[in-house]
Amino acid sequence: MASQNESELDETILYTNSEELGNVLYALTQPNNNDLRRATLLIRKFLDKPEAIMPLVQQIETSQHAEVRQVAAVYLREQIEEFYKKVPADIKPKLKGFLITKL
């Protein structure tokens, strides 16, 4: 991950690219300061929108890395209270079922 300032980072790919989100979440668990700094800036921007909930759920369901699943679950727990009311009605039953079985 290259060093960039906050204004140059584009978090929008994280909403649609599961692999890239997984890479960012994984970087949050690694000791490389440059990667950690970039990942922290990206994840902060990513978590500002309710659209972050379902990609986090997907990481918990599908990631091969336990540390990625754990970090995604922590962020999901932090975001769910604030954004649950904004989740589309057709997705709420699936999300609720997932939360009951996984968390």
A tleap script that builds the chain and sets N, CA, C and O, in Angstrom:
source leaprc.protein.ff14SB
mol = sequence {
  NMET ALA SER GLN ASN GLU SER GLU LEU ASP
  GLU THR ILE LEU TYR THR ASN SER GLU GLU
  LEU GLY ASN VAL LEU TYR ALA LEU THR GLN
  PRO ASN ASN ASN ASP LEU ARG ARG ALA THR
  LEU LEU ILE ARG LYS PHE LEU ASP LYS PRO
  GLU ALA ILE MET PRO LEU VAL GLN GLN ILE
  GLU THR SER GLN HIE ALA GLU VAL ARG GLN
  VAL ALA ALA VAL TYR LEU ARG GLU GLN ILE
  GLU GLU PHE TYR LYS LYS VAL PRO ALA ASP
  ILE LYS PRO LYS LEU LYS GLY PHE LEU ILE
  THR LYS CLEU
}
set mol.1.N position { 0.844 -1.170 0.000 }
set mol.1.CA position { 0.000 0.000 0.000 }
set mol.1.C position { 0.893 1.238 0.000 }
set mol.1.O position { 1.753 1.388 0.868 }
set mol.2.N position { 0.697 2.083 -0.927 }
set mol.2.CA position { 1.519 3.278 -1.047 }
set mol.2.C position { 1.054 4.347 -0.074 }
set mol.2.O position { -0.117 4.394 0.303 }
set mol.3.N position { 1.990 5.214 0.332 }
set mol.3.CA position { 1.660 6.305 1.242 }
set mol.3.C position { 0.908 7.390 0.491 }
set mol.3.O position { 1.345 7.848 -0.564 }
set mol.4.N position { -0.235 7.800 1.050 }
set mol.4.CA position { -1.055 8.832 0.445 }
set mol.4.C position { -1.640 9.673 1.557 }
set mol.4.O position { -1.794 9.208 2.687 }
set mol.5.N position { -1.972 10.937 1.229 }
set mol.5.CA position { -2.649 11.719 2.249 }
set mol.5.C position { -4.146 11.447 2.167 }
set mol.5.O position { -4.626 10.839 1.210 }
set mol.6.N position { -4.874 11.901 3.175 }
set mol.6.CA position { -6.286 11.544 3.308 }
set mol.6.C position { -7.133 11.984 2.124 }
set mol.6.O position { -8.052 11.264 1.733 }
set mol.7.N position { -6.855 13.126 1.551 }
set mol.7.CA position { -7.673 13.615 0.447 }
set mol.7.C position { -7.487 12.798 -0.831 }
set mol.7.O position { -8.344 12.843 -1.713 }
set mol.8.N position { -6.397 12.060 -0.946 }
set mol.8.CA position { -6.132 11.255 -2.137 }
set mol.8.C position { -6.746 9.852 -2.049 }
set mol.8.O position { -6.812 9.143 -3.052 }
set mol.9.N position { -7.188 9.456 -0.871 }
set mol.9.CA position { -7.720 8.118 -0.686 }
set mol.9.C position { -9.172 8.054 -1.126 }
set mol.9.O position { -9.968 8.942 -0.820 }
set mol.10.N position { -9.506 6.997 -1.845 }
set mol.10.CA position { -10.870 6.813 -2.333 }
set mol.10.C position { -11.420 5.512 -1.759 }
set mol.10.O position { -11.037 4.419 -2.175 }
set mol.11.N position { -12.313 5.652 -0.809 }
set mol.11.CA position { -12.872 4.488 -0.126 }
set mol.11.C position { -14.013 3.831 -0.896 }
set mol.11.O position { -14.468 2.756 -0.504 }
set mol.12.N position { -14.486 4.437 -1.971 }
set mol.12.CA position { -15.677 3.933 -2.656 }
set mol.12.C position { -15.520 2.501 -3.164 }
set mol.12.O position { -16.501 1.761 -3.231 }
set mol.13.N position { -14.315 2.107 -3.518 }
set mol.13.CA position { -14.106 0.734 -4.004 }
set mol.13.C position { -14.388 -0.294 -2.908 }
set mol.13.O position { -14.719 -1.442 -3.205 }
set mol.14.N position { -14.260 0.107 -1.658 }
set mol.14.CA position { -14.468 -0.831 -0.558 }
set mol.14.C position { -15.911 -1.286 -0.436 }
set mol.14.O position { -16.178 -2.346 0.130 }
set mol.15.N position { -16.855 -0.493 -0.965 }
set mol.15.CA position { -18.263 -0.869 -0.895 }
set mol.15.C position { -18.610 -1.983 -1.874 }
set mol.15.O position { -19.581 -2.711 -1.663 }
set mol.16.N position { -17.833 -2.124 -2.938 }
set mol.16.CA position { -18.158 -3.098 -3.985 }
set mol.16.C position { -17.096 -4.167 -4.196 }
set mol.16.O position { -17.382 -5.195 -4.809 }
set mol.17.N position { -15.887 -3.957 -3.708 }
set mol.17.CA position { -14.802 -4.897 -3.932 }
set mol.17.C position { -14.437 -5.581 -2.621 }
set mol.17.O position { -13.702 -5.028 -1.803 }
set mol.18.N position { -14.950 -6.769 -2.433 }
set mol.18.CA position { -14.749 -7.515 -1.199 }
set mol.18.C position { -13.269 -7.799 -0.924 }
set mol.18.O position { -12.817 -7.735 0.219 }
set mol.19.N position { -12.541 -8.105 -1.965 }
set mol.19.CA position { -11.122 -8.414 -1.792 }
set mol.19.C position { -10.353 -7.189 -1.285 }
set mol.19.O position { -9.505 -7.312 -0.401 }
set mol.20.N position { -10.643 -6.028 -1.834 }
set mol.20.CA position { -9.954 -4.813 -1.409 }
set mol.20.C position { -10.308 -4.461 0.041 }
set mol.20.O position { -9.436 -4.060 0.813 }
set mol.21.N position { -11.573 -4.610 0.408 }
set mol.21.CA position { -11.967 -4.374 1.794 }
set mol.21.C position { -11.248 -5.351 2.714 }
set mol.21.O position { -10.774 -4.966 3.784 }
set mol.22.N position { -11.168 -6.599 2.307 }
set mol.22.CA position { -10.434 -7.595 3.093 }
set mol.22.C position { -8.977 -7.210 3.267 }
set mol.22.O position { -8.413 -7.385 4.348 }
set mol.23.N position { -8.360 -6.685 2.210 }
set mol.23.CA position { -6.970 -6.247 2.299 }
set mol.23.C position { -6.802 -5.094 3.283 }
set mol.23.O position { -5.839 -5.057 4.049 }
set mol.24.N position { -7.745 -4.154 3.257 }
set mol.24.CA position { -7.678 -3.009 4.169 }
set mol.24.C position { -7.867 -3.480 5.614 }
set mol.24.O position { -7.130 -3.061 6.506 }
set mol.25.N position { -8.846 -4.345 5.842 }
set mol.25.CA position { -9.069 -4.860 7.196 }
set mol.25.C position { -7.863 -5.664 7.678 }
set mol.25.O position { -7.486 -5.585 8.848 }
set mol.26.N position { -7.266 -6.430 6.783 }
set mol.26.CA position { -6.080 -7.207 7.144 }
set mol.26.C position { -4.912 -6.276 7.493 }
set mol.26.O position { -4.167 -6.540 8.437 }
set mol.27.N position { -4.757 -5.200 6.740 }
set mol.27.CA position { -3.672 -4.248 7.006 }
set mol.27.C position { -3.804 -3.620 8.388 }
set mol.27.O position { -2.802 -3.229 8.987 }
set mol.28.N position { -5.013 -3.521 8.891 }
set mol.28.CA position { -5.216 -2.971 10.229 }
set mol.28.C position { -4.642 -3.862 11.323 }
set mol.28.O position { -4.452 -3.417 12.455 }
set mol.29.N position { -4.367 -5.114 10.987 }
set mol.29.CA position { -3.851 -6.058 11.975 }
set mol.29.C position { -2.349 -6.292 11.843 }
set mol.29.O position { -1.776 -7.087 12.588 }
set mol.30.N position { -1.717 -5.612 10.906 }
set mol.30.CA position { -0.303 -5.850 10.623 }
set mol.30.C position { 0.584 -4.731 11.182 }
set mol.30.O position { 0.118 -3.605 11.356 }
set mol.31.N position { 1.855 -5.030 11.464 }
set mol.31.CA position { 2.738 -4.047 12.098 }
set mol.31.C position { 3.357 -3.001 11.155 }
set mol.31.O position { 4.112 -2.146 11.617 }
set mol.32.N position { 3.065 -3.046 9.872 }
set mol.32.CA position { 3.643 -2.075 8.938 }
set mol.32.C position { 2.944 -0.723 9.119 }
set mol.32.O position { 1.757 -0.588 8.822 }
set mol.33.N position { 3.688 0.274 9.609 }
set mol.33.CA position { 3.082 1.573 9.937 }
set mol.33.C position { 2.471 2.283 8.742 }
set mol.33.O position { 1.403 2.881 8.873 }
set mol.34.N position { 3.109 2.237 7.586 }
set mol.34.CA position { 2.551 2.910 6.404 }
set mol.34.C position { 1.239 2.280 5.967 }
set mol.34.O position { 0.273 2.985 5.673 }
set mol.35.N position { 1.203 0.960 5.925 }
set mol.35.CA position { -0.027 0.258 5.559 }
set mol.35.C position { -1.114 0.500 6.599 }
set mol.35.O position { -2.276 0.710 6.252 }
set mol.36.N position { -0.738 0.472 7.856 }
set mol.36.CA position { -1.687 0.692 8.938 }
set mol.36.C position { -2.284 2.093 8.874 }
set mol.36.O position { -3.490 2.264 9.055 }
set mol.37.N position { -1.453 3.087 8.618 }
set mol.37.CA position { -1.918 4.472 8.514 }
set mol.37.C position { -2.903 4.627 7.355 }
set mol.37.O position { -3.966 5.226 7.517 }
set mol.38.N position { -2.551 4.090 6.196 }
set mol.38.CA position { -3.430 4.182 5.021 }
set mol.38.C position { -4.744 3.444 5.269 }
set mol.38.O position { -5.819 3.956 4.956 }
set mol.39.N position { -4.652 2.246 5.828 }
set mol.39.CA position { -5.845 1.453 6.099 }
set mol.39.C position { -6.757 2.162 7.105 }
set mol.39.O position { -7.979 2.132 6.962 }
set mol.40.N position { -6.177 2.789 8.105 }
set mol.40.CA position { -6.964 3.509 9.102 }
set mol.40.C position { -7.708 4.675 8.467 }
set mol.40.O position { -8.884 4.894 8.760 }
set mol.41.N position { -7.042 5.414 7.612 }
set mol.41.CA position { -7.692 6.539 6.932 }
set mol.41.C position { -8.820 6.055 6.022 }
set mol.41.O position { -9.899 6.647 5.992 }
set mol.42.N position { -8.567 4.983 5.289 }
set mol.42.CA position { -9.598 4.433 4.397 }
set mol.42.C position { -10.805 3.917 5.173 }
set mol.42.O position { -11.947 4.183 4.799 }
set mol.43.N position { -10.555 3.185 6.248 }
set mol.43.CA position { -11.662 2.579 6.973 }
set mol.43.C position { -12.500 3.647 7.666 }
set mol.43.O position { -13.715 3.492 7.783 }
set mol.44.N position { -11.885 4.708 8.119 }
set mol.44.CA position { -12.644 5.809 8.730 }
set mol.44.C position { -13.610 6.424 7.720 }
set mol.44.O position { -14.770 6.684 8.041 }
set mol.45.N position { -13.129 6.653 6.508 }
set mol.45.CA position { -13.992 7.214 5.459 }
set mol.45.C position { -15.082 6.215 5.070 }
set mol.45.O position { -16.234 6.596 4.858 }
set mol.46.N position { -14.718 4.953 4.980 }
set mol.46.CA position { -15.645 3.885 4.610 }
set mol.46.C position { -16.790 3.754 5.617 }
set mol.46.O position { -17.943 3.560 5.231 }
set mol.47.N position { -16.470 3.860 6.900 }
set mol.47.CA position { -17.459 3.653 7.951 }
set mol.47.C position { -18.396 4.830 8.156 }
set mol.47.O position { -19.302 4.756 8.986 }
set mol.48.N position { -18.203 5.901 7.427 }
set mol.48.CA position { -19.066 7.077 7.558 }
set mol.48.C position { -20.431 6.899 6.914 }
set mol.48.O position { -21.305 7.749 7.089 }
set mol.49.N position { -20.634 5.820 6.176 }
set mol.49.CA position { -21.879 5.640 5.432 }
set mol.49.C position { -22.551 4.322 5.824 }
set mol.49.O position { -21.870 3.345 6.134 }
set mol.50.N position { -23.881 4.297 5.811 }
set mol.50.CA position { -24.585 3.062 6.155 }
set mol.50.C position { -24.316 1.928 5.169 }
set mol.50.O position { -24.536 0.761 5.493 }
set mol.51.N position { -23.850 2.257 3.988 }
set mol.51.CA position { -23.530 1.223 2.996 }
set mol.51.C position { -22.385 0.328 3.454 }
set mol.51.O position { -22.116 -0.694 2.822 }
set mol.52.N position { -21.710 0.688 4.532 }
set mol.52.CA position { -20.591 -0.104 5.041 }
set mol.52.C position { -21.063 -1.388 5.728 }
set mol.52.O position { -20.284 -2.330 5.874 }
set mol.53.N position { -22.316 -1.434 6.145 }
set mol.53.CA position { -22.787 -2.571 6.935 }
set mol.53.C position { -22.711 -3.892 6.166 }
set mol.53.O position { -22.130 -4.856 6.664 }
set mol.54.N position { -23.276 -3.952 4.985 }
set mol.54.CA position { -23.317 -5.229 4.257 }
set mol.54.C position { -21.929 -5.718 3.810 }
set mol.54.O position { -21.682 -6.922 3.880 }
set mol.55.N position { -21.014 -4.855 3.356 }
set mol.55.CA position { -19.673 -5.357 3.062 }
set mol.55.C position { -18.970 -5.924 4.297 }
set mol.55.O position { -18.211 -6.886 4.187 }
set mol.56.N position { -19.216 -5.338 5.467 }
set mol.56.CA position { -18.635 -5.888 6.697 }
set mol.56.C position { -19.231 -7.259 6.999 }
set mol.56.O position { -18.512 -8.177 7.396 }
set mol.57.N position { -20.532 -7.399 6.814 }
set mol.57.CA position { -21.188 -8.699 7.000 }
set mol.57.C position { -20.567 -9.727 6.057 }
set mol.57.O position { -20.287 -10.858 6.453 }
set mol.58.N position { -20.360 -9.324 4.820 }
set mol.58.CA position { -19.764 -10.236 3.839 }
set mol.58.C position { -18.369 -10.681 4.274 }
set mol.58.O position { -18.010 -11.845 4.092 }
set mol.59.N position { -17.582 -9.773 4.843 }
set mol.59.CA position { -16.245 -10.147 5.320 }
set mol.59.C position { -16.330 -11.157 6.457 }
set mol.59.O position { -15.541 -12.099 6.518 }
set mol.60.N position { -17.290 -10.956 7.355 }
set mol.60.CA position { -17.458 -11.896 8.469 }
set mol.60.C position { -17.853 -13.273 7.950 }
set mol.60.O position { -17.417 -14.291 8.488 }
set mol.61.N position { -18.672 -13.306 6.914 }
set mol.61.CA position { -19.155 -14.569 6.347 }
set mol.61.C position { -18.097 -15.287 5.522 }
set mol.61.O position { -18.017 -16.515 5.559 }
set mol.62.N position { -17.278 -14.538 4.772 }
set mol.62.CA position { -16.477 -15.190 3.740 }
set mol.62.C position { -14.961 -15.105 3.893 }
set mol.62.O position { -14.248 -15.856 3.228 }
set mol.63.N position { -14.448 -14.230 4.733 }
set mol.63.CA position { -12.997 -14.071 4.789 }
set mol.63.C position { -12.313 -15.335 5.298 }
set mol.63.O position { -12.797 -15.986 6.224 }
set mol.64.N position { -11.196 -15.669 4.690 }
set mol.64.CA position { -10.398 -16.820 5.108 }
set mol.64.C position { -9.505 -16.491 6.300 }
set mol.64.O position { -8.925 -17.389 6.911 }
set mol.65.N position { -9.392 -15.204 6.632 }
set mol.65.CA position { -8.505 -14.752 7.713 }
set mol.65.C position { -9.321 -14.436 8.965 }
set mol.65.O position { -10.213 -13.588 8.936 }
set mol.66.N position { -9.012 -15.118 10.050 }
set mol.66.CA position { -9.736 -14.902 11.306 }
set mol.66.C position { -9.613 -13.461 11.779 }
set mol.66.O position { -10.572 -12.899 12.308 }
set mol.67.N position { -8.450 -12.861 11.594 }
set mol.67.CA position { -8.259 -11.485 12.050 }
set mol.67.C position { -9.121 -10.500 11.261 }
set mol.67.O position { -9.575 -9.498 11.815 }
set mol.68.N position { -9.350 -10.768 9.989 }
set mol.68.CA position { -10.224 -9.918 9.168 }
set mol.68.C position { -11.665 -10.066 9.647 }
set mol.68.O position { -12.375 -9.069 9.787 }
set mol.69.N position { -12.102 -11.290 9.896 }
set mol.69.CA position { -13.460 -11.508 10.397 }
set mol.69.C position { -13.669 -10.804 11.738 }
set mol.69.O position { -14.722 -10.216 11.986 }
set mol.70.N position { -12.653 -10.873 12.594 }
set mol.70.CA position { -12.763 -10.253 13.910 }
set mol.70.C position { -12.833 -8.727 13.810 }
set mol.70.O position { -13.668 -8.103 14.464 }
set mol.71.N position { -11.964 -8.127 12.997 }
set mol.71.CA position { -11.967 -6.671 12.831 }
set mol.71.C position { -13.283 -6.223 12.198 }
set mol.71.O position { -13.853 -5.212 12.609 }
set mol.72.N position { -13.766 -6.960 11.210 }
set mol.72.CA position { -15.038 -6.620 10.574 }
set mol.72.C position { -16.173 -6.680 11.599 }
set mol.72.O position { -17.057 -5.822 11.590 }
set mol.73.N position { -16.159 -7.674 12.472 }
set mol.73.CA position { -17.213 -7.800 13.485 }
set mol.73.C position { -17.174 -6.641 14.474 }
set mol.73.O position { -18.219 -6.139 14.889 }
set mol.74.N position { -15.987 -6.220 14.848 }
set mol.74.CA position { -15.867 -5.080 15.771 }
set mol.74.C position { -16.425 -3.822 15.122 }
set mol.74.O position { -17.195 -3.090 15.743 }
set mol.75.N position { -16.043 -3.570 13.883 }
set mol.75.CA position { -16.559 -2.374 13.190 }
set mol.75.C position { -18.060 -2.471 12.950 }
set mol.75.O position { -18.769 -1.470 13.047 }
set mol.76.N position { -18.546 -3.662 12.638 }
set mol.76.CA position { -19.984 -3.836 12.430 }
set mol.76.C position { -20.742 -3.522 13.718 }
set mol.76.O position { -21.762 -2.834 13.700 }
set mol.77.N position { -20.235 -4.030 14.821 }
set mol.77.CA position { -20.884 -3.758 16.111 }
set mol.77.C position { -20.940 -2.259 16.394 }
set mol.77.O position { -21.946 -1.754 16.893 }
set mol.78.N position { -19.859 -1.550 16.073 }
set mol.78.CA position { -19.823 -0.103 16.294 }
set mol.78.C position { -20.813 0.630 15.390 }
set mol.78.O position { -21.403 1.627 15.806 }
set mol.79.N position { -21.000 0.154 14.173 }
set mol.79.CA position { -21.805 0.867 13.190 }
set mol.79.C position { -23.287 0.505 13.228 }
set mol.79.O position { -24.128 1.299 12.807 }
set mol.80.N position { -23.610 -0.672 13.721 }
set mol.80.CA position { -24.972 -1.169 13.578 }
set mol.80.C position { -25.982 -0.289 14.304 }
set mol.80.O position { -27.075 -0.064 13.786 }
set mol.81.N position { -25.651 0.210 15.475 }
set mol.81.CA position { -26.586 1.065 16.209 }
set mol.81.C position { -26.911 2.330 15.430 }
set mol.81.O position { -28.073 2.717 15.311 }
set mol.82.N position { -25.888 2.962 14.908 }
set mol.82.CA position { -26.067 4.233 14.216 }
set mol.82.C position { -26.804 4.083 12.888 }
set mol.82.O position { -27.629 4.927 12.535 }
set mol.83.N position { -26.512 3.018 12.157 }
set mol.83.CA position { -26.996 2.924 10.784 }
set mol.83.C position { -28.126 1.931 10.553 }
set mol.83.O position { -28.633 1.860 9.433 }
set mol.84.N position { -28.545 1.167 11.543 }
set mol.84.CA position { -29.555 0.134 11.304 }
set mol.84.C position { -30.848 0.722 10.745 }
set mol.84.O position { -31.476 0.115 9.878 }
set mol.85.N position { -31.248 1.883 11.224 }
set mol.85.CA position { -32.478 2.512 10.744 }
set mol.85.C position { -32.390 2.885 9.273 }
set mol.85.O position { -33.418 3.038 8.613 }
set mol.86.N position { -31.174 3.033 8.747 }
set mol.86.CA position { -30.981 3.433 7.358 }
set mol.86.C position { -30.806 2.245 6.416 }
set mol.86.O position { -30.715 2.425 5.202 }
set mol.87.N position { -30.759 1.031 6.969 }
set mol.87.CA position { -30.624 -0.168 6.145 }
set mol.87.C position { -31.947 -0.394 5.415 }
set mol.87.O position { -33.009 -0.306 6.030 }
set mol.88.N position { -31.898 -0.685 4.111 }
set mol.88.CA position { -33.138 -0.929 3.366 }
set mol.88.C position { -33.968 -2.045 4.003 }
set mol.88.O position { -33.419 -3.028 4.501 }
set mol.89.N position { -35.281 -1.887 3.984 }
set mol.89.CA position { -36.202 -2.823 4.640 }
set mol.89.C position { -36.047 -4.254 4.134 }
set mol.89.O position { -36.208 -5.197 4.909 }
set mol.90.N position { -35.737 -4.435 2.848 }
set mol.90.CA position { -35.613 -5.789 2.302 }
set mol.90.C position { -34.344 -6.493 2.791 }
set mol.90.O position { -34.251 -7.717 2.695 }
set mol.91.N position { -33.379 -5.756 3.304 }
set mol.91.CA position { -32.127 -6.339 3.779 }
set mol.91.C position { -32.167 -6.597 5.287 }
set mol.91.O position { -31.422 -7.438 5.788 }
set mol.92.N position { -33.020 -5.888 6.004 }
set mol.92.CA position { -33.057 -6.006 7.467 }
set mol.92.C position { -33.292 -7.431 7.973 }
set mol.92.O position { -32.607 -7.840 8.910 }
set mol.93.N position { -34.225 -8.212 7.405 }
set mol.93.CA position { -34.402 -9.583 7.920 }
set mol.93.C position { -33.145 -10.439 7.762 }
set mol.93.O position { -32.793 -11.197 8.666 }
set mol.94.N position { -32.480 -10.322 6.637 }
set mol.94.CA position { -31.243 -11.085 6.423 }
set mol.94.C position { -30.174 -10.644 7.416 }
set mol.94.O position { -29.484 -11.475 8.005 }
set mol.95.N position { -30.044 -9.355 7.596 }
set mol.95.CA position { -29.047 -8.813 8.522 }
set mol.95.C position { -29.352 -9.255 9.944 }
set mol.95.O position { -28.449 -9.665 10.674 }
set mol.96.N position { -30.606 -9.175 10.340 }
set mol.96.CA position { -30.994 -9.570 11.688 }
set mol.96.C position { -30.699 -11.053 11.913 }
set mol.96.O position { -30.149 -11.424 12.950 }
set mol.97.N position { -31.059 -11.894 10.957 }
set mol.97.CA position { -30.767 -13.319 11.060 }
set mol.97.C position { -29.283 -13.607 11.159 }
set mol.97.O position { -28.848 -14.446 11.947 }
set mol.98.N position { -28.521 -12.906 10.356 }
set mol.98.CA position { -27.067 -13.076 10.379 }
set mol.98.C position { -26.506 -12.699 11.742 }
set mol.98.O position { -25.703 -13.437 12.312 }
set mol.99.N position { -26.925 -11.559 12.262 }
set mol.99.CA position { -26.411 -11.089 13.542 }
set mol.99.C position { -26.752 -12.065 14.660 }
set mol.99.O position { -25.930 -12.305 15.544 }
set mol.100.N position { -27.926 -12.617 14.631 }
set mol.100.CA position { -28.327 -13.570 15.676 }
set mol.100.C position { -27.498 -14.837 15.606 }
set mol.100.O position { -27.096 -15.364 16.643 }
set mol.101.N position { -27.231 -15.341 14.406 }
set mol.101.CA position { -26.490 -16.602 14.284 }
set mol.101.C position { -24.985 -16.454 14.409 }
set mol.101.O position { -24.321 -17.358 14.916 }
set mol.102.N position { -24.427 -15.327 13.956 }
set mol.102.CA position { -22.973 -15.183 13.923 }
set mol.102.C position { -22.389 -14.441 15.114 }
set mol.102.O position { -21.293 -14.759 15.574 }
set mol.103.N position { -23.114 -13.465 15.605 }
set mol.103.CA position { -22.550 -12.638 16.665 }
set mol.103.C position { -23.185 -13.010 17.987 }
set mol.103.O position { -22.848 -12.428 19.019 }
savepdb mol mol.pdb
quit
